[in-house]
Amino acid sequence: MPTDPAAFTACLTLRRPLDGLVYRFRRVDPDTFAREDRPELSLRRHPMLGWSMHDPLSGELTGRPWDDAQRHAPGAPAPGVWVSRLGAKSHVYELTHGEPPAGEAERIRIRLAQPGDLAAIAAFDAFNGDRAAEVAAATCLVALDGTGQVAGYASWTPRGLLGQPFLAYLCVRPEARRQGHATSLLQAVQQQARGRWLLSSTEDWCAPMQTLFQRLGWARCGALLGINRDGSAEWFYRVALAARGRG
Ligand SMILES: CC(C)(COP(=O)(O)OP(=O)(O)OC[C@H]1O[C@@H](n2cnc3c(N)ncnc32)[C@H](O)[C@@H]1OP(=O)(O)O)[C@@H](O)C(=O)NCCC(=O)NCCS
């Protein structure tokens, strides 16, 4: 029988202090924790590198503890600082054992939308489009608030424009707005979409979306003048995706 408490740890949490984004992992075998929302992204004990994460397609190293001592901890990676790297982007996380502490860390959780979320989405959805098809295609993410309720969703079309992924819809429940849900959803789509650019568009008057894009490093890349029913222009935006998604 193992005596180290880490050997019994069933769940790990990686929390990004920058924006409160939280990823949860469940133990699936003695040497593997699978990410709850994307089980193919696992945190494993590598024979040489110790506890680490690798891209499932390329095998490239995508995450590891900052301190070498954490890497070879028995049972589970030791709590502490974790770093990720995807293409040109790198992030710092706090790794803890068990469920995230109540409060801030659980404030926003992002996961793939499931058929059971459709009714909750429909209650605040401002848009057309086929949410059920997007859910079935795994191109819709939901943000859950601290109580586990669906606070918003974002969906994208993998080759929506010029062969590049297109962020099609982003909507947050009115009473959950200005709490960072859209920011977290947009960042998560940027991580999930595959291509050279993630593209999107918004009306020339939609200041909230324009601010969101600018804050997350998107650049305006064109406009269709007078294209909307109200006579407004549609402004197009783009952000470069990490090298792993290039294609
Ligand atoms: C636009 C929308 C998705 C933003 O969602 P959200 O969860 O409130 O956004 P966030 O909390 O992540 O906001 C991030 C930043 O965007 C800007 N922003 C968001 N809403 C804003 C508003 N109504 N007015 C001005 N700026 C706004 C702010 O700079 C905000 O940061 P701050 O709260 O620290 O000032 C939401 O208002 C919504 O669902 N609107 C209706 C649907 C829609 O218009 N979707 C976009 C289609 S193009």
The ligand as a Gaussian input file, in Angstrom:
#p B3LYP/6-31G(d) Opt

LIG

0 1
 C      -19.971000      41.150000     -25.799000
 C      -20.111000      40.122000     -24.681000
 C      -19.881000      38.737000     -25.265000
 C      -19.050000      40.428000     -23.598000
 O      -19.140000      39.414000     -22.595000
 P      -18.568000      39.621000     -21.123000
 O      -18.479000      38.307000     -20.455000
 O      -19.349000      40.672000     -20.442000
 O      -17.124000      40.198000     -21.431000
 P      -15.920000      40.318000     -20.389000
 O      -16.427000      40.367000     -18.995000
 O      -14.914000      39.268000     -20.713000
 O      -15.379000      41.762000     -20.797000
 C      -14.045000      42.018000     -21.110000
 C      -13.875000      43.477000     -21.475000
 O      -14.627000      43.817000     -22.664000
 C      -15.133000      45.169000     -22.524000
 N      -16.591000      45.143000     -22.433000
 C      -17.399000      44.073000     -22.240000
 N      -18.693000      44.468000     -22.241000
 C      -18.687000      45.815000     -22.441000
 C      -19.714000      46.787000     -22.551000
 N      -21.019000      46.466000     -22.466000
 N      -19.351000      48.065000     -22.761000
 C      -18.056000      48.419000     -22.866000
 N      -17.024000      47.515000     -22.772000
 C      -17.338000      46.253000     -22.561000
 C      -14.574000      45.696000     -21.232000
 O      -13.321000      46.302000     -21.517000
 C      -14.407000      44.428000     -20.424000
 O      -13.453000      44.527000     -19.388000
 P      -13.864000      45.222000     -17.989000
 O      -15.145000      44.599000     -17.542000
 O      -12.686000      44.905000     -17.124000
 O      -14.018000      46.690000     -18.296000
 C      -21.517000      40.221000     -24.007000
 O      -21.771000      41.551000     -23.697000
 C      -22.645000      39.677000     -24.855000
 O      -22.919000      38.486000     -24.813000
 N      -23.319000      40.563000     -25.626000
 C      -24.429000      40.146000     -26.468000
 C      -23.970000      39.301000     -27.592000
 C      -22.915000      39.988000     -28.432000
 O      -22.965000      41.167000     -28.722000
 N      -21.910000      39.186000     -28.839000
 C      -20.859000      39.657000     -29.711000
 C      -21.324000      39.455000     -31.108000
 S      -20.354000      40.287000     -32.291000

